[in-house]
């Protein structure tokens, strides 16, 4: 409740404009001697104006959005009564009609457009009638013509301000949504990085240790060799993690793509699947994002070969022959599509390559085996 009251009376342009406009009307009354504090009527007029201004300092937007229609109607009724009393005790002298203008702002802010326009018209007619009553009927027409632009300006300006505020709130909401989507996109990218970088190595290490466990009793030398290779892969995985962190920090200068992919193929070679690497065409400098995507695609392709293909051999081809594109192909002679995973790995490749306007083809070859082909404009 305390928090609501603080928000209700928080400073805002409308809150400050209301008492400021009322003060301007009273200043003209004091300046022209229309309000005399030495009289009971003058003191009562000032007290009513102070109360009217204090209630006018309420945040209209908060009132409309959080306190409901009954509270809004009660507020407008009380303020309307106070305005009538202010106009009556001041006899609408000097420029005291200014006191009606901020209530017109409140009506436009709190009510629907059609209802607001109707009530502002009633407020205008009431002010003109009060002026005619205290100043004489001969003053009605001049007073009505002189105050009409002021009421019209208040209504139009308030509507414009409300639209601007609504547009700003919408823009802030969209900005927050964009920021949220950017965070989600970054999380997805990091998830792909973790999967692509560590998944390959952990899968290969698992295969090596599983093989060592299977043959340690009959072929201890080969088992020890497998354990040693798993240890080397673990070390390579640690290097890859550091390399990925460096890439994320954008302060890492990577080795040539062909050399990195050659090391990747060499680390995957052996224990049931012979992996070879070939570079076609003249290597050229690529954008870091393109090199990273090609490397991760190759890594995922070899991981799938190791996990699913049951292949005797696999080949990695890095093709620079097309001047407008760079292509990486990972092929094997295994079980084809039946042995390949359609899980997060290939989905991550498609997302990564799609972001670079590239193409991914994953299909069974006519002669058997599986082929993963990635092309990126470069």
DRENDREN-871961 format. One record per residue (C-alpha): residue in one letter; residue number from 1; x, y, z. Coordinates in steps of 0.1 Angstrom, whole numbers, always signed. Example, Ala and Ser with C-alpha at 12.3 -4.5 7.8 and 13.67 -1.06 7.14 Angstrom:
// residues 2
{atom A, 1, {+123, -45, +78}}
{atom S, 2, {+137, -11, +71}}
//
This chain:
// residues 378
{atom X, 1, {+0, +0, +0}}
{atom X, 2, {+28, +24, +9}}
{atom X, 3, {+45, +16, -25}}
{atom X, 4, {+12, +23, -43}}
{atom X, 5, {+9, +57, -26}}
{atom X, 6, {+44, +66, -35}}
{atom X, 7, {+38, +58, -71}}
{atom X, 8, {+5, +76, -70}}
{atom X, 9, {+21, +108, -59}}
{atom X, 10, {+54, +104, -78}}
{atom X, 11, {+66, +134, -97}}
{atom X, 12, {+58, +134, -134}}
{atom X, 13, {+51, +160, -161}}
{atom X, 14, {+13, +159, -156}}
{atom X, 15, {+17, +160, -118}}
{atom X, 16, {+39, +191, -120}}
{atom X, 17, {+18, +209, -147}}
{atom X, 18, {-14, +206, -127}}
{atom X, 19, {-4, +228, -97}}
{atom X, 20, {+17, +250, -119}}
{atom X, 21, {-13, +259, -141}}
{atom X, 22, {-35, +265, -110}}
{atom X, 23, {-7, +286, -95}}
{atom X, 24, {-6, +307, -127}}
{atom X, 25, {-44, +314, -124}}
{atom X, 26, {-41, +324, -87}}
{atom X, 27, {-11, +346, -95}}
{atom X, 28, {-32, +365, -120}}
{atom X, 29, {-60, +368, -94}}
{atom X, 30, {-36, +381, -67}}
{atom X, 31, {-19, +405, -92}}
{atom X, 32, {-51, +420, -103}}
{atom X, 33, {-65, +422, -68}}
{atom X, 34, {-94, +399, -75}}
{atom X, 35, {-85, +376, -46}}
{atom X, 36, {-81, +393, -12}}
{atom X, 37, {-66, +372, +16}}
{atom X, 38, {-79, +397, +41}}
{atom X, 39, {-114, +385, +34}}
{atom X, 40, {-130, +351, +44}}
{atom X, 41, {-139, +345, +7}}
{atom X, 42, {-103, +351, -4}}
{atom X, 43, {-88, +327, +22}}
{atom X, 44, {-114, +301, +14}}
{atom X, 45, {-106, +304, -23}}
{atom X, 46, {-69, +299, -16}}
{atom X, 47, {-75, +269, +6}}
{atom X, 48, {-97, +253, -20}}
{atom X, 49, {-70, +260, -46}}
{atom X, 50, {-43, +243, -25}}
{atom X, 51, {-65, +212, -20}}
{atom X, 52, {-73, +212, -57}}
{atom X, 53, {-36, +214, -66}}
{atom X, 54, {-26, +187, -41}}
{atom X, 55, {-51, +162, -56}}
{atom X, 56, {-40, +173, -90}}
{atom X, 57, {-5, +162, -83}}
{atom X, 58, {-17, +125, -85}}
{atom X, 59, {-1, +105, -113}}
{atom X, 60, {-30, +101, -137}}
{atom X, 61, {-15, +72, -155}}
{atom X, 62, {-10, +52, -123}}
{atom X, 63, {-46, +61, -112}}
{atom X, 64, {-60, +49, -145}}
{atom X, 65, {-40, +17, -148}}
{atom X, 66, {-40, +5, -112}}
{atom X, 67, {-69, +19, -91}}
{atom X, 68, {-98, +11, -114}}
{atom X, 69, {-128, +29, -128}}
{atom X, 70, {-145, +36, -94}}
{atom X, 71, {-114, +54, -80}}
{atom X, 72, {-111, +73, -112}}
{atom X, 73, {-147, +84, -112}}
{atom X, 74, {-145, +95, -75}}
{atom X, 75, {-113, +114, -82}}
{atom X, 76, {-129, +133, -111}}
{atom X, 77, {-160, +140, -91}}
{atom X, 78, {-141, +155, -62}}
{atom X, 79, {-119, +176, -84}}
{atom X, 80, {-149, +188, -104}}
{atom X, 81, {-166, +199, -72}}
{atom X, 82, {-134, +216, -60}}
{atom X, 83, {-131, +234, -93}}
{atom X, 84, {-167, +247, -91}}
{atom X, 85, {-159, +260, -56}}
{atom X, 86, {-127, +277, -68}}
{atom X, 87, {-145, +294, -97}}
{atom X, 88, {-173, +305, -74}}
{atom X, 89, {-151, +319, -46}}
{atom X, 90, {-129, +337, -72}}
{atom X, 91, {-159, +348, -93}}
{atom X, 92, {-139, +336, -124}}
{atom X, 93, {-120, +369, -121}}
{atom X, 94, {-87, +377, -138}}
{atom X, 95, {-74, +345, -154}}
{atom X, 96, {-88, +320, -129}}
{atom X, 97, {-103, +300, -158}}
{atom X, 98, {-68, +285, -160}}
{atom X, 99, {-77, +263, -131}}
{atom X, 100, {-101, +244, -154}}
{atom X, 101, {-74, +235, -179}}
{atom X, 102, {-55, +209, -158}}
{atom X, 103, {-88, +191, -151}}
{atom X, 104, {-94, +189, -188}}
{atom X, 105, {-60, +172, -190}}
{atom X, 106, {-71, +147, -164}}
{atom X, 107, {-103, +140, -183}}
{atom X, 108, {-84, +133, -215}}
{atom X, 109, {-59, +112, -197}}
{atom X, 110, {-83, +91, -176}}
{atom X, 111, {-112, +86, -199}}
{atom X, 112, {-118, +70, -233}}
{atom X, 113, {-115, +95, -262}}
{atom X, 114, {-152, +100, -269}}
{atom X, 115, {-161, +102, -232}}
{atom X, 116, {-132, +126, -225}}
{atom X, 117, {-143, +149, -253}}
{atom X, 118, {-179, +150, -240}}
{atom X, 119, {-168, +158, -205}}
{atom X, 120, {-143, +184, -216}}
{atom X, 121, {-171, +201, -235}}
{atom X, 122, {-192, +201, -203}}
{atom X, 123, {-163, +215, -184}}
{atom X, 124, {-159, +243, -209}}
{atom X, 125, {-196, +251, -209}}
{atom X, 126, {-196, +251, -171}}
{atom X, 127, {-166, +276, -170}}
{atom X, 128, {-183, +299, -196}}
{atom X, 129, {-216, +297, -177}}
{atom X, 130, {-198, +306, -144}}
{atom X, 131, {-181, +335, -161}}
{atom X, 132, {-214, +347, -175}}
{atom X, 133, {-230, +345, -140}}
{atom X, 134, {-203, +365, -122}}
{atom X, 135, {-192, +388, -150}}
{atom X, 136, {-225, +394, -167}}
{atom X, 137, {-241, +379, -198}}
{atom X, 138, {-225, +404, -221}}
{atom X, 139, {-191, +388, -214}}
{atom X, 140, {-202, +353, -223}}
{atom X, 141, {-194, +355, -261}}
{atom X, 142, {-160, +372, -258}}
{atom X, 143, {-150, +349, -229}}
{atom X, 144, {-161, +318, -248}}
{atom X, 145, {-142, +328, -279}}
{atom X, 146, {-110, +337, -260}}
{atom X, 147, {-109, +305, -239}}
{atom X, 148, {-120, +280, -266}}
{atom X, 149, {-84, +278, -282}}
{atom X, 150, {-70, +271, -248}}
{atom X, 151, {-93, +242, -241}}
{atom X, 152, {-87, +229, -277}}
{atom X, 153, {-49, +232, -273}}
{atom X, 154, {-50, +213, -240}}
{atom X, 155, {-70, +184, -255}}
{atom X, 156, {-49, +181, -286}}
{atom X, 157, {-16, +184, -269}}
{atom X, 158, {-26, +159, -242}}
{atom X, 159, {-36, +133, -269}}
{atom X, 160, {-3, +138, -287}}
{atom X, 161, {+16, +134, -254}}
{atom X, 162, {-3, +102, -246}}
{atom X, 163, {+4, +88, -280}}
{atom X, 164, {+41, +96, -276}}
{atom X, 165, {+42, +80, -242}}
{atom X, 166, {+25, +49, -255}}
{atom X, 167, {+49, +47, -284}}
{atom X, 168, {+79, +51, -260}}
{atom X, 169, {+65, +24, -238}}
{atom X, 170, {+60, +1, -268}}
{atom X, 171, {+96, +9, -279}}
{atom X, 172, {+110, +0, -245}}
{atom X, 173, {+90, -32, -245}}
{atom X, 174, {+103, -41, -279}}
{atom X, 175, {+138, -32, -268}}
{atom X, 176, {+135, -55, -238}}
{atom X, 177, {+122, -83, -260}}
{atom X, 178, {+151, -79, -284}}
{atom X, 179, {+175, -80, -255}}
{atom X, 180, {+158, -112, -242}}
{atom X, 181, {+160, -128, -277}}
{atom X, 182, {+197, -118, -279}}
{atom X, 183, {+204, -135, -246}}
{atom X, 184, {+186, -166, -258}}
{atom X, 185, {+205, -166, -291}}
{atom X, 186, {+238, -162, -272}}
{atom X, 187, {+229, -191, -249}}
{atom X, 188, {+221, -213, -279}}
{atom X, 189, {+254, -203, -295}}
{atom X, 190, {+273, -212, -264}}
{atom X, 191, {+254, -245, -262}}
{atom X, 192, {+265, -253, -298}}
{atom X, 193, {+300, -243, -289}}
{atom X, 194, {+301, -267, -260}}
{atom X, 195, {+285, -295, -279}}
{atom X, 196, {+307, -291, -310}}
{atom X, 197, {+340, -286, -292}}
{atom X, 198, {+338, -311, -263}}
{atom X, 199, {+313, -335, -278}}
{atom X, 200, {+338, -347, -305}}
{atom X, 201, {+367, -352, -281}}
{atom X, 202, {+346, -368, -254}}
{atom X, 203, {+331, -393, -278}}
{atom X, 204, {+365, -402, -292}}
{atom X, 205, {+380, -406, -257}}
{atom X, 206, {+351, -428, -247}}
{atom X, 207, {+357, -450, -278}}
{atom X, 208, {+394, -453, -270}}
{atom X, 209, {+388, -462, -233}}
{atom X, 210, {+361, -486, -242}}
{atom X, 211, {+385, -504, -266}}
{atom X, 212, {+412, -504, -240}}
{atom X, 213, {+389, -520, -215}}
{atom X, 214, {+379, -547, -240}}
{atom X, 215, {+414, -558, -249}}
{atom X, 216, {+434, -550, -218}}
{atom X, 217, {+435, -587, -208}}
{atom X, 218, {+446, -601, -242}}
{atom X, 219, {+465, -572, -258}}
{atom X, 220, {+478, -550, -230}}
{atom X, 221, {+502, -532, -253}}
{atom X, 222, {+474, -520, -276}}
{atom X, 223, {+452, -513, -245}}
{atom X, 224, {+480, -490, -231}}
{atom X, 225, {+483, -474, -266}}
{atom X, 226, {+445, -467, -265}}
{atom X, 227, {+448, -452, -230}}
{atom X, 228, {+477, -430, -242}}
{atom X, 229, {+457, -418, -272}}
{atom X, 230, {+427, -410, -249}}
{atom X, 231, {+451, -390, -228}}
{atom X, 232, {+463, -371, -258}}
{atom X, 233, {+427, -364, -268}}
{atom X, 234, {+419, -351, -234}}
{atom X, 235, {+449, -328, -237}}
{atom X, 236, {+436, -317, -271}}
{atom X, 237, {+402, -311, -257}}
{atom X, 238, {+416, -288, -231}}
{atom X, 239, {+435, -269, -258}}
{atom X, 240, {+402, -267, -278}}
{atom X, 241, {+384, -253, -248}}
{atom X, 242, {+410, -226, -244}}
{atom X, 243, {+408, -219, -281}}
{atom X, 244, {+370, -216, -279}}
{atom X, 245, {+373, -192, -250}}
{atom X, 246, {+398, -172, -269}}
{atom X, 247, {+375, -171, -299}}
{atom X, 248, {+347, -159, -277}}
{atom X, 249, {+369, -132, -263}}
{atom X, 250, {+378, -122, -299}}
{atom X, 251, {+415, -119, -291}}
{atom X, 252, {+427, -152, -305}}
{atom X, 253, {+445, -156, -338}}
{atom X, 254, {+437, -191, -350}}
{atom X, 255, {+460, -214, -369}}
{atom X, 256, {+452, -220, -407}}
{atom X, 257, {+420, -238, -412}}
{atom X, 258, {+435, -266, -432}}
{atom X, 259, {+461, -273, -405}}
{atom X, 260, {+435, -273, -378}}
{atom X, 261, {+412, -297, -397}}
{atom X, 262, {+442, -319, -405}}
{atom X, 263, {+449, -322, -368}}
{atom X, 264, {+412, -329, -362}}
{atom X, 265, {+413, -357, -388}}
{atom X, 266, {+445, -371, -373}}
{atom X, 267, {+430, -372, -338}}
{atom X, 268, {+400, -391, -351}}
{atom X, 269, {+421, -416, -372}}
{atom X, 270, {+424, -452, -360}}
{atom X, 271, {+406, -478, -340}}
{atom X, 272, {+382, -490, -366}}
{atom X, 273, {+379, -460, -389}}
{atom X, 274, {+408, -446, -410}}
{atom X, 275, {+403, -408, -415}}
{atom X, 276, {+421, -389, -443}}
{atom X, 277, {+422, -352, -450}}
{atom X, 278, {+425, -334, -484}}
{atom X, 279, {+426, -298, -494}}
{atom X, 280, {+415, -288, -529}}
{atom X, 281, {+423, -255, -545}}
{atom X, 282, {+444, -226, -532}}
{atom X, 283, {+437, -218, -495}}
{atom X, 284, {+426, -182, -489}}
{atom X, 285, {+418, -160, -459}}
{atom X, 286, {+383, -165, -446}}
{atom X, 287, {+362, -146, -421}}
{atom X, 288, {+367, -159, -386}}
{atom X, 289, {+330, -168, -384}}
{atom X, 290, {+332, -188, -416}}
{atom X, 291, {+364, -207, -405}}
{atom X, 292, {+348, -214, -372}}
{atom X, 293, {+316, -228, -387}}
{atom X, 294, {+335, -250, -412}}
{atom X, 295, {+357, -264, -384}}
{atom X, 296, {+328, -271, -361}}
{atom X, 297, {+309, -288, -390}}
{atom X, 298, {+338, -311, -397}}
{atom X, 299, {+341, -319, -360}}
{atom X, 300, {+305, -328, -358}}
{atom X, 301, {+307, -349, -389}}
{atom X, 302, {+336, -369, -376}}
{atom X, 303, {+318, -373, -342}}
{atom X, 304, {+288, -388, -360}}
{atom X, 305, {+311, -411, -380}}
{atom X, 306, {+327, -423, -348}}
{atom X, 307, {+294, -427, -329}}
{atom X, 308, {+270, -440, -355}}
{atom X, 309, {+284, -449, -389}}
{atom X, 310, {+304, -481, -381}}
{atom X, 311, {+326, -472, -411}}
{atom X, 312, {+360, -486, -421}}
{atom X, 313, {+372, -453, -435}}
{atom X, 314, {+362, -416, -437}}
{atom X, 315, {+375, -387, -457}}
{atom X, 316, {+375, -349, -450}}
{atom X, 317, {+378, -326, -480}}
{atom X, 318, {+382, -289, -477}}
{atom X, 319, {+375, -274, -511}}
{atom X, 320, {+386, -238, -521}}
{atom X, 321, {+382, -244, -559}}
{atom X, 322, {+350, -223, -562}}
{atom X, 323, {+360, -186, -558}}
{atom X, 324, {+327, -176, -543}}
{atom X, 325, {+322, -205, -519}}
{atom X, 326, {+341, -228, -495}}
{atom X, 327, {+330, -263, -491}}
{atom X, 328, {+337, -290, -465}}
{atom X, 329, {+327, -326, -472}}
{atom X, 330, {+329, -355, -446}}
{atom X, 331, {+322, -389, -462}}
{atom X, 332, {+323, -424, -449}}
{atom X, 333, {+316, -459, -461}}
{atom X, 334, {+294, -469, -431}}
{atom X, 335, {+257, -476, -427}}
{atom X, 336, {+245, -444, -443}}
{atom X, 337, {+215, -424, -430}}
{atom X, 338, {+203, -452, -408}}
{atom X, 339, {+234, -448, -387}}
{atom X, 340, {+234, -410, -385}}
{atom X, 341, {+220, -389, -357}}
{atom X, 342, {+194, -362, -363}}
{atom X, 343, {+199, -348, -329}}
{atom X, 344, {+213, -315, -316}}
{atom X, 345, {+246, -319, -335}}
{atom X, 346, {+232, -317, -371}}
{atom X, 347, {+206, -292, -360}}
{atom X, 348, {+233, -270, -346}}
{atom X, 349, {+252, -273, -379}}
{atom X, 350, {+222, -262, -398}}
{atom X, 351, {+216, -232, -375}}
{atom X, 352, {+253, -222, -376}}
{atom X, 353, {+256, -225, -414}}
{atom X, 354, {+222, -210, -420}}
{atom X, 355, {+232, -179, -401}}
{atom X, 356, {+260, -174, -427}}
{atom X, 357, {+237, -180, -456}}
{atom X, 358, {+253, -213, -464}}
{atom X, 359, {+238, -247, -472}}
{atom X, 360, {+240, -281, -455}}
{atom X, 361, {+234, -315, -472}}
{atom X, 362, {+234, -347, -451}}
{atom X, 363, {+225, -378, -472}}
{atom X, 364, {+233, -414, -479}}
{atom X, 365, {+257, -418, -509}}
{atom X, 366, {+246, -439, -539}}
{atom X, 367, {+273, -465, -533}}
{atom X, 368, {+268, -466, -496}}
{atom X, 369, {+280, -446, -467}}
{atom X, 370, {+271, -411, -456}}
{atom X, 371, {+281, -376, -467}}
{atom X, 372, {+279, -344, -448}}
{atom X, 373, {+285, -314, -472}}
{atom X, 374, {+287, -278, -460}}
{atom X, 375, {+289, -248, -483}}
{atom X, 376, {+294, -212, -472}}
{atom X, 377, {+297, -181, -494}}
{atom X, 378, {+332, -168, -489}}
//
